[in-house]
Amino acid sequence: MLVLAIVGSPRHNGRSNDLAEAALRGAASQGATVEKLHLIDFDVRPFTGQGGSEEGANYCPAELSEAVATADALVLTAPVYWGDINGLTKDFMDSVALPVPQGNGLPALGAAIAGGSGKGLLSGVQSIYHWFYHKQMRAIDPTPVSRFSLADALQSLEHSGARLARMTQQRVSFTGDNSDARWPDVVAWYANLPYLRDGPAEEFLLLARQLLREAGPGVDHAAVERYDAALAARERGDLATAGRLATETYRILFH
Ligand SMILES: Cc1cc2nc3c(=O)[nH]c(=O)nc-3n(C[C@H](O)[C@H](O)[C@H](O)COP(=O)(O)O)c2cc1C
């Protein structure tokens, strides 16, 4: 069983690569064959055609499409640029030849690294999972990463990679005779994945939580107070106040 990792960063040895390596270590621990490809090594071009999605394959090198089509599971890691995945990764998603019936039930795992301020770690990983969803893949464990959570993410991705490899032993396609008939099953699966519905307030809460955890026991008391107040505001459904308080927590702890 082949677990294929695609690295979307133009940097071969950046953090997206580290995340992919962690997932592949986990997959290899389960006896999977693993392979890693860097998009920057291929001539992936932006879609500039006039037709529909099927024309996209002209913009993705055939060997890259073939590698994806023959994989039993997919790992996709990407850097966050201005709150979203980088263009190279999006161009790959737009053009790789993986028809939906072939994507149906393909085990998939994605991680996005917002390695600067951390902003965009959720919106970035959500973009990857939008693609998994539209291809009707069976995606697991969305992994939003900042530099404050990198060590934890590397650990959790090893577990996720191992889980992904185990899923290849018995691939479970979504039920339905065609892609339209499968949506109820697909939607139900994605409804249970974490992070996919979270907006900016939740993103700052997550970053605040990561910074608090990193700061440890000696953490600034004012930051803890604001974070607790943010959680209380979210609990009573006041996301605007929760977001304001979470950004204050972040501002105190950001380094
Ligand atoms: C054009 C550009 C925009 C960026 N925007 C963000 C951002 O919105 N949020 C963030 O946390 N980091 C941002 N970064 C930093 C990258 O996410 C960070 O360098 C990351 O580690 C890149 O992934 P890589 O190490 O795999 O190359 C940006 C970097 C570039 C080059």
The ligand as a MOL file (V3000), in Angstrom:
LIG
                    3D

  0  0  0     0  0            999 V3000
M  V30 BEGIN CTAB
M  V30 COUNTS 31 33 0 0 0
M  V30 BEGIN ATOM
M  V30 1 C 4.0490 35.4650 0.7760 0
M  V30 2 C 4.0600 34.9230 2.1690 0
M  V30 3 C 2.9590 35.1310 2.9680 0
M  V30 4 C 2.9320 34.6110 4.2710 0
M  V30 5 N 1.7790 34.7660 5.0090 0
M  V30 6 C 1.7260 34.2100 6.2420 0
M  V30 7 C 0.5130 34.2830 6.9990 0
M  V30 8 O -0.5250 34.7720 6.5660 0
M  V30 9 N 0.5240 33.7610 8.2470 0
M  V30 10 C 1.6520 33.1740 8.7720 0
M  V30 11 O 1.6300 32.7280 9.9180 0
M  V30 12 N 2.7850 33.0610 8.0650 0
M  V30 13 C 2.8530 33.5430 6.8120 0
M  V30 14 N 3.9870 33.3890 6.0630 0
M  V30 15 C 5.1060 32.6020 6.6310 0
M  V30 16 C 5.0520 31.1300 6.1810 0
M  V30 17 O 3.8270 30.5360 6.5250 0
M  V30 18 C 6.2060 30.3570 6.8280 0
M  V30 19 O 7.4370 30.8630 6.3680 0
M  V30 20 C 6.1380 28.8610 6.5860 0
M  V30 21 O 7.0770 28.2170 7.4010 0
M  V30 22 C 6.3710 28.5310 5.1330 0
M  V30 23 O 6.2950 27.1330 4.9410 0
M  V30 24 P 7.6090 26.2990 4.5350 0
M  V30 25 O 8.5330 26.3810 5.7350 0
M  V30 26 O 7.1150 24.9170 4.3140 0
M  V30 27 O 8.1810 26.9240 3.3270 0
M  V30 28 C 4.0490 33.9000 4.7820 0
M  V30 29 C 5.1730 33.7070 3.9670 0
M  V30 30 C 5.1830 34.2040 2.6670 0
M  V30 31 C 6.3830 33.9340 1.7980 0
M  V30 END ATOM
M  V30 BEGIN BOND
M  V30 1 1 1 2
M  V30 2 1 2 3
M  V30 3 2 2 30
M  V30 4 2 3 4
M  V30 5 1 4 5
M  V30 6 1 4 28
M  V30 7 2 5 6
M  V30 8 1 6 7
M  V30 9 1 6 13
M  V30 10 2 7 8
M  V30 11 1 7 9
M  V30 12 1 9 10
M  V30 13 2 10 11
M  V30 14 1 10 12
M  V30 15 2 12 13
M  V30 16 1 13 14
M  V30 17 1 14 15
M  V30 18 1 14 28
M  V30 19 1 15 16
M  V30 20 1 16 17
M  V30 21 1 16 18
M  V30 22 1 18 19
M  V30 23 1 18 20
M  V30 24 1 20 21
M  V30 25 1 20 22
M  V30 26 1 22 23
M  V30 27 1 23 24
M  V30 28 2 24 25
M  V30 29 1 24 26
M  V30 30 1 24 27
M  V30 31 2 28 29
M  V30 32 1 29 30
M  V30 33 1 30 31
M  V30 END BOND
M  V30 END CTAB
M  END
